[in-house]
């Protein structure tokens, strides 16, 4: 019952939620991916690409970003065309929150002393929580192990094997 309506008045119809949220997020992610890929290709063209060199990682990561963003955008368009009445605020809530988490993660990496391992572990935990449908108490051990292993593993591969400098932060790595 709506407290703004007098007693006995018919209820207001619910506002029709917009289904364009996931499509817009997908388009922004794809545009950002192409922009970053172009910058990575331009940098690699000037420096040369070697298997163990620092120019290969941005090419691989941004290339994968473009593929995933295109897949997400196509899926969002397909879902919107197939059943627009089933899309609403909840359909774009998770991608929007993940985008916010990614922005916070990049700010933490750039402007704090946490370093790559701790910032990435926190980002993985937040992402896992946003994407999970199971209660936190059922998956906390799995999520903590995944976050710690993934962030530390990536840090060691990039710094020790590829020679790419990542911020160590407060951990003595």
ChimeraX commands (.cxc) that place a marker at each C-alpha (Angstrom):
marker #1 position 0.00,0.00,0.00 radius 0.5
marker #1 position 1.31,3.40,-0.97 radius 0.5
marker #1 position 1.16,5.82,2.00 radius 0.5
marker #1 position 0.83,8.79,-0.40 radius 0.5
marker #1 position -2.53,7.51,-1.70 radius 0.5
marker #1 position -5.78,8.02,0.19 radius 0.5
marker #1 position -7.41,4.88,1.62 radius 0.5
marker #1 position -9.44,2.97,-0.95 radius 0.5
marker #1 position -7.68,4.56,-3.96 radius 0.5
marker #1 position -6.35,2.16,-6.60 radius 0.5
marker #1 position -2.64,1.43,-6.42 radius 0.5
marker #1 position -0.31,3.19,-8.83 radius 0.5
marker #1 position 1.00,1.02,-11.63 radius 0.5
marker #1 position 4.65,0.08,-11.23 radius 0.5
marker #1 position 7.04,2.04,-13.41 radius 0.5
marker #1 position 8.40,0.04,-16.32 radius 0.5
marker #1 position 12.12,-0.50,-15.67 radius 0.5
marker #1 position 14.58,0.25,-18.43 radius 0.5
marker #1 position 16.13,-2.73,-20.21 radius 0.5
marker #1 position 18.89,-0.64,-21.78 radius 0.5
marker #1 position 21.21,-0.82,-18.74 radius 0.5
marker #1 position 23.09,-4.01,-19.69 radius 0.5
marker #1 position 23.34,-2.92,-23.32 radius 0.5
marker #1 position 24.80,0.45,-22.29 radius 0.5
marker #1 position 27.28,-1.19,-19.90 radius 0.5
marker #1 position 28.31,-3.64,-22.62 radius 0.5
marker #1 position 28.79,-0.85,-25.14 radius 0.5
marker #1 position 30.92,1.18,-22.72 radius 0.5
marker #1 position 33.03,-1.87,-21.86 radius 0.5
marker #1 position 33.52,-2.69,-25.53 radius 0.5
marker #1 position 34.46,0.89,-26.40 radius 0.5
marker #1 position 36.92,1.03,-23.49 radius 0.5
marker #1 position 38.37,-2.33,-24.54 radius 0.5
marker #1 position 38.93,-1.19,-28.13 radius 0.5
marker #1 position 40.53,2.04,-26.89 radius 0.5
marker #1 position 42.90,0.17,-24.59 radius 0.5
marker #1 position 43.66,-2.44,-27.26 radius 0.5
marker #1 position 44.53,0.32,-29.71 radius 0.5
marker #1 position 46.90,1.86,-27.17 radius 0.5
marker #1 position 48.48,-1.53,-26.46 radius 0.5
marker #1 position 48.96,-2.22,-30.18 radius 0.5
marker #1 position 50.45,1.24,-30.72 radius 0.5
marker #1 position 52.87,0.74,-27.83 radius 0.5
marker #1 position 53.81,-2.75,-28.98 radius 0.5
marker #1 position 54.41,-1.56,-32.54 radius 0.5
marker #1 position 56.97,0.94,-31.28 radius 0.5
marker #1 position 58.69,-1.40,-28.83 radius 0.5
marker #1 position 58.34,-4.79,-30.49 radius 0.5
marker #1 position 56.51,-7.79,-29.09 radius 0.5
marker #1 position 58.48,-10.63,-27.55 radius 0.5
marker #1 position 57.20,-13.69,-25.74 radius 0.5
marker #1 position 58.75,-12.68,-22.42 radius 0.5
marker #1 position 58.57,-8.93,-22.88 radius 0.5
marker #1 position 56.32,-6.42,-21.17 radius 0.5
marker #1 position 54.37,-5.54,-24.32 radius 0.5
marker #1 position 52.73,-8.95,-24.69 radius 0.5
marker #1 position 50.63,-8.84,-21.49 radius 0.5
marker #1 position 48.65,-5.69,-22.38 radius 0.5
marker #1 position 47.90,-7.12,-25.82 radius 0.5
marker #1 position 46.60,-10.38,-24.36 radius 0.5
marker #1 position 44.61,-8.75,-21.55 radius 0.5
marker #1 position 42.97,-6.08,-23.70 radius 0.5
marker #1 position 42.31,-8.58,-26.48 radius 0.5
marker #1 position 40.49,-10.82,-24.00 radius 0.5
marker #1 position 38.67,-7.76,-22.63 radius 0.5
marker #1 position 37.33,-6.98,-26.12 radius 0.5
marker #1 position 36.19,-10.58,-26.62 radius 0.5
marker #1 position 34.41,-10.75,-23.24 radius 0.5
marker #1 position 32.84,-7.29,-23.64 radius 0.5
marker #1 position 31.59,-8.18,-27.13 radius 0.5
marker #1 position 30.16,-11.43,-25.82 radius 0.5
marker #1 position 28.45,-9.59,-22.95 radius 0.5
marker #1 position 27.04,-6.94,-25.29 radius 0.5
marker #1 position 25.72,-9.50,-27.76 radius 0.5
marker #1 position 24.14,-11.48,-24.92 radius 0.5
marker #1 position 22.53,-8.33,-23.50 radius 0.5
marker #1 position 21.13,-7.38,-26.91 radius 0.5
marker #1 position 19.87,-10.94,-27.48 radius 0.5
marker #1 position 18.12,-10.99,-24.09 radius 0.5
marker #1 position 16.60,-7.56,-24.68 radius 0.5
marker #1 position 15.23,-8.56,-28.06 radius 0.5
marker #1 position 14.03,-11.99,-26.88 radius 0.5
marker #1 position 12.25,-10.95,-23.68 radius 0.5
marker #1 position 12.39,-7.23,-22.89 radius 0.5
marker #1 position 9.69,-7.52,-20.22 radius 0.5
marker #1 position 11.93,-9.75,-18.08 radius 0.5
marker #1 position 14.77,-7.26,-17.89 radius 0.5
marker #1 position 14.77,-4.64,-15.22 radius 0.5
marker #1 position 16.92,-3.00,-12.61 radius 0.5
marker #1 position 18.17,-6.32,-11.29 radius 0.5
marker #1 position 19.54,-7.25,-14.72 radius 0.5
marker #1 position 22.09,-4.45,-14.70 radius 0.5
marker #1 position 22.64,-4.11,-10.94 radius 0.5
marker #1 position 25.42,-6.71,-10.77 radius 0.5
marker #1 position 27.39,-5.43,-13.80 radius 0.5
marker #1 position 27.08,-1.87,-12.49 radius 0.5
marker #1 position 28.34,-2.89,-9.04 radius 0.5
marker #1 position 31.20,-4.82,-10.65 radius 0.5
marker #1 position 32.10,-1.71,-12.65 radius 0.5
marker #1 position 32.14,0.34,-9.44 radius 0.5
marker #1 position 34.31,-2.33,-7.78 radius 0.5
marker #1 position 36.72,-2.21,-10.73 radius 0.5
marker #1 position 37.00,1.58,-10.49 radius 0.5
marker #1 position 37.62,1.38,-6.73 radius 0.5
marker #1 position 40.21,-1.36,-7.34 radius 0.5
marker #1 position 42.09,0.80,-9.84 radius 0.5
marker #1 position 42.05,3.78,-7.46 radius 0.5
marker #1 position 43.31,1.60,-4.59 radius 0.5
marker #1 position 46.12,0.25,-6.78 radius 0.5
marker #1 position 47.18,3.70,-7.91 radius 0.5
marker #1 position 46.83,5.80,-4.76 radius 0.5
marker #1 position 47.32,3.51,-1.74 radius 0.5
marker #1 position 50.16,1.42,-0.33 radius 0.5
marker #1 position 48.19,-1.84,-0.25 radius 0.5
marker #1 position 49.93,-3.17,-3.33 radius 0.5
marker #1 position 48.80,-5.55,-6.03 radius 0.5
marker #1 position 48.33,-8.74,-4.00 radius 0.5
marker #1 position 46.13,-7.26,-1.26 radius 0.5
marker #1 position 44.14,-5.01,-3.60 radius 0.5
marker #1 position 43.53,-7.85,-6.07 radius 0.5
marker #1 position 42.55,-10.27,-3.31 radius 0.5
marker #1 position 40.01,-7.76,-2.00 radius 0.5
marker #1 position 38.68,-7.17,-5.54 radius 0.5
marker #1 position 38.32,-10.91,-6.17 radius 0.5
marker #1 position 36.45,-11.32,-2.85 radius 0.5
marker #1 position 34.06,-8.48,-3.67 radius 0.5
marker #1 position 33.52,-9.82,-7.20 radius 0.5
marker #1 position 32.87,-13.33,-5.93 radius 0.5
marker #1 position 30.34,-12.01,-3.44 radius 0.5
marker #1 position 28.55,-9.97,-6.10 radius 0.5
marker #1 position 28.39,-12.92,-8.48 radius 0.5
marker #1 position 27.52,-15.60,-5.94 radius 0.5
marker #1 position 23.99,-16.66,-5.05 radius 0.5
marker #1 position 25.07,-18.81,-2.12 radius 0.5
marker #1 position 25.31,-17.52,1.46 radius 0.5
marker #1 position 28.67,-16.06,2.45 radius 0.5
marker #1 position 29.24,-18.63,5.21 radius 0.5
marker #1 position 29.09,-21.47,2.66 radius 0.5
marker #1 position 31.74,-20.05,0.36 radius 0.5
marker #1 position 34.02,-17.91,2.53 radius 0.5
marker #1 position 36.86,-20.44,2.73 radius 0.5
marker #1 position 36.73,-21.15,-1.01 radius 0.5
marker #1 position 36.58,-17.45,-1.87 radius 0.5
marker #1 position 39.46,-16.54,0.45 radius 0.5
marker #1 position 41.64,-19.34,-0.93 radius 0.5
marker #1 position 40.82,-18.36,-4.51 radius 0.5
marker #1 position 41.47,-14.66,-3.88 radius 0.5
marker #1 position 44.79,-15.30,-2.12 radius 0.5
marker #1 position 46.01,-17.90,-4.60 radius 0.5
marker #1 position 44.94,-15.99,-7.70 radius 0.5
marker #1 position 46.38,-12.64,-6.64 radius 0.5
marker #1 position 49.66,-14.10,-5.37 radius 0.5
marker #1 position 50.02,-16.42,-8.37 radius 0.5
marker #1 position 49.46,-13.63,-10.89 radius 0.5
marker #1 position 51.86,-11.36,-8.99 radius 0.5
marker #1 position 54.62,-13.98,-9.01 radius 0.5
marker #1 position 54.12,-14.87,-12.69 radius 0.5
marker #1 position 54.22,-11.25,-13.79 radius 0.5
marker #1 position 57.08,-10.11,-11.57 radius 0.5
marker #1 position 59.31,-13.22,-11.60 radius 0.5
marker #1 position 58.67,-14.77,-15.02 radius 0.5
marker #1 position 57.67,-11.84,-17.22 radius 0.5
marker #1 position 59.71,-9.12,-15.53 radius 0.5
marker #1 position 56.72,-6.78,-15.23 radius 0.5
marker #1 position 56.76,-4.56,-12.18 radius 0.5
marker #1 position 53.58,-4.65,-10.08 radius 0.5
marker #1 position 53.21,-2.64,-6.86 radius 0.5
marker #1 position 54.41,-4.79,-3.94 radius 0.5
marker #1 position 52.78,-2.56,-1.34 radius 0.5
marker #1 position 53.05,-3.43,2.33 radius 0.5
marker #1 position 53.77,-7.14,1.74 radius 0.5
marker #1 position 57.50,-8.02,1.59 radius 0.5
marker #1 position 57.42,-9.82,-1.77 radius 0.5
marker link #1:1,2 radius 0.2
marker link #1:2,3 radius 0.2
marker link #1:3,4 radius 0.2
marker link #1:4,5 radius 0.2
marker link #1:5,6 radius 0.2
marker link #1:6,7 radius 0.2
marker link #1:7,8 radius 0.2
marker link #1:8,9 radius 0.2
marker link #1:9,10 radius 0.2
marker link #1:10,11 radius 0.2
marker link #1:11,12 radius 0.2
marker link #1:12,13 radius 0.2
marker link #1:13,14 radius 0.2
marker link #1:14,15 radius 0.2
marker link #1:15,16 radius 0.2
marker link #1:16,17 radius 0.2
marker link #1:17,18 radius 0.2
marker link #1:18,19 radius 0.2
marker link #1:19,20 radius 0.2
marker link #1:20,21 radius 0.2
marker link #1:21,22 radius 0.2
marker link #1:22,23 radius 0.2
marker link #1:23,24 radius 0.2
marker link #1:24,25 radius 0.2
marker link #1:25,26 radius 0.2
marker link #1:26,27 radius 0.2
marker link #1:27,28 radius 0.2
marker link #1:28,29 radius 0.2
marker link #1:29,30 radius 0.2
marker link #1:30,31 radius 0.2
marker link #1:31,32 radius 0.2
marker link #1:32,33 radius 0.2
marker link #1:33,34 radius 0.2
marker link #1:34,35 radius 0.2
marker link #1:35,36 radius 0.2
marker link #1:36,37 radius 0.2
marker link #1:37,38 radius 0.2
marker link #1:38,39 radius 0.2
marker link #1:39,40 radius 0.2
marker link #1:40,41 radius 0.2
marker link #1:41,42 radius 0.2
marker link #1:42,43 radius 0.2
marker link #1:43,44 radius 0.2
marker link #1:44,45 radius 0.2
marker link #1:45,46 radius 0.2
marker link #1:46,47 radius 0.2
marker link #1:47,48 radius 0.2
marker link #1:48,49 radius 0.2
marker link #1:49,50 radius 0.2
marker link #1:50,51 radius 0.2
marker link #1:51,52 radius 0.2
marker link #1:52,53 radius 0.2
marker link #1:53,54 radius 0.2
marker link #1:54,55 radius 0.2
marker link #1:55,56 radius 0.2
marker link #1:56,57 radius 0.2
marker link #1:57,58 radius 0.2
marker link #1:58,59 radius 0.2
marker link #1:59,60 radius 0.2
marker link #1:60,61 radius 0.2
marker link #1:61,62 radius 0.2
marker link #1:62,63 radius 0.2
marker link #1:63,64 radius 0.2
marker link #1:64,65 radius 0.2
marker link #1:65,66 radius 0.2
marker link #1:66,67 radius 0.2
marker link #1:67,68 radius 0.2
marker link #1:68,69 radius 0.2
marker link #1:69,70 radius 0.2
marker link #1:70,71 radius 0.2
marker link #1:71,72 radius 0.2
marker link #1:72,73 radius 0.2
marker link #1:73,74 radius 0.2
marker link #1:74,75 radius 0.2
marker link #1:75,76 radius 0.2
marker link #1:76,77 radius 0.2
marker link #1:77,78 radius 0.2
marker link #1:78,79 radius 0.2
marker link #1:79,80 radius 0.2
marker link #1:80,81 radius 0.2
marker link #1:81,82 radius 0.2
marker link #1:82,83 radius 0.2
marker link #1:83,84 radius 0.2
marker link #1:84,85 radius 0.2
marker link #1:85,86 radius 0.2
marker link #1:86,87 radius 0.2
marker link #1:87,88 radius 0.2
marker link #1:88,89 radius 0.2
marker link #1:89,90 radius 0.2
marker link #1:90,91 radius 0.2
marker link #1:91,92 radius 0.2
marker link #1:92,93 radius 0.2
marker link #1:93,94 radius 0.2
marker link #1:94,95 radius 0.2
marker link #1:95,96 radius 0.2
marker link #1:96,97 radius 0.2
marker link #1:97,98 radius 0.2
marker link #1:98,99 radius 0.2
marker link #1:99,100 radius 0.2
marker link #1:100,101 radius 0.2
marker link #1:101,102 radius 0.2
marker link #1:102,103 radius 0.2
marker link #1:103,104 radius 0.2
marker link #1:104,105 radius 0.2
marker link #1:105,106 radius 0.2
marker link #1:106,107 radius 0.2
marker link #1:107,108 radius 0.2
marker link #1:108,109 radius 0.2
marker link #1:109,110 radius 0.2
marker link #1:110,111 radius 0.2
marker link #1:111,112 radius 0.2
marker link #1:112,113 radius 0.2
marker link #1:113,114 radius 0.2
marker link #1:114,115 radius 0.2
marker link #1:115,116 radius 0.2
marker link #1:116,117 radius 0.2
marker link #1:117,118 radius 0.2
marker link #1:118,119 radius 0.2
marker link #1:119,120 radius 0.2
marker link #1:120,121 radius 0.2
marker link #1:121,122 radius 0.2
marker link #1:122,123 radius 0.2
marker link #1:123,124 radius 0.2
marker link #1:124,125 radius 0.2
marker link #1:125,126 radius 0.2
marker link #1:126,127 radius 0.2
marker link #1:127,128 radius 0.2
marker link #1:128,129 radius 0.2
marker link #1:129,130 radius 0.2
marker link #1:130,131 radius 0.2
marker link #1:131,132 radius 0.2
marker link #1:132,133 radius 0.2
marker link #1:133,134 radius 0.2
marker link #1:134,135 radius 0.2
marker link #1:135,136 radius 0.2
marker link #1:136,137 radius 0.2
marker link #1:137,138 radius 0.2
marker link #1:138,139 radius 0.2
marker link #1:139,140 radius 0.2
marker link #1:140,141 radius 0.2
marker link #1:141,142 radius 0.2
marker link #1:142,143 radius 0.2
marker link #1:143,144 radius 0.2
marker link #1:144,145 radius 0.2
marker link #1:145,146 radius 0.2
marker link #1:146,147 radius 0.2
marker link #1:147,148 radius 0.2
marker link #1:148,149 radius 0.2
marker link #1:149,150 radius 0.2
marker link #1:150,151 radius 0.2
marker link #1:151,152 radius 0.2
marker link #1:152,153 radius 0.2
marker link #1:153,154 radius 0.2
marker link #1:154,155 radius 0.2
marker link #1:155,156 radius 0.2
marker link #1:156,157 radius 0.2
marker link #1:157,158 radius 0.2
marker link #1:158,159 radius 0.2
marker link #1:159,160 radius 0.2
marker link #1:160,161 radius 0.2
marker link #1:161,162 radius 0.2
marker link #1:162,163 radius 0.2
marker link #1:163,164 radius 0.2
marker link #1:164,165 radius 0.2
marker link #1:165,166 radius 0.2
marker link #1:166,167 radius 0.2
marker link #1:167,168 radius 0.2
marker link #1:168,169 radius 0.2
marker link #1:169,170 radius 0.2
marker link #1:170,171 radius 0.2
marker link #1:171,172 radius 0.2
marker link #1:172,173 radius 0.2
view
